[in-house]
Amino acid sequence: MTAALGLSSEGGEFVEIVKKMFLQGKPANQENIFHMKRELGDIMWYWVTACMALKLDPVEVILENQNKLEARYGKQFTVDQSEIREEGDL
């Protein structure tokens, strides 16, 4: 529960910085990039916490995700492939 809530809140903080830069004209300066770096660190911490709570090896989670994306998109992402999914493709 803690990891899920933490991922959501820290992800929201990261998105808030991106929103300010892309929609409100804030600069992509070192200060904002450093702030994003810190939020990404928080996201990673909660992500690893979630893996530990579920007794999952983080490396295996990453590899499973790579396999899923390669099966879905091949070697390169395309918008067309992202919009056409096979049944059961999560």
Secondary structure, 3 states (H helix, E strand, C coil): CHHHHHHHHHHHHHHHHHHHHHHCCCCCCHHHHHHHHHHHHHHHHHHHHHHHHCCCCHHHHHHHHHHHHHHHHCCCCCHHHHHCCCCCCC
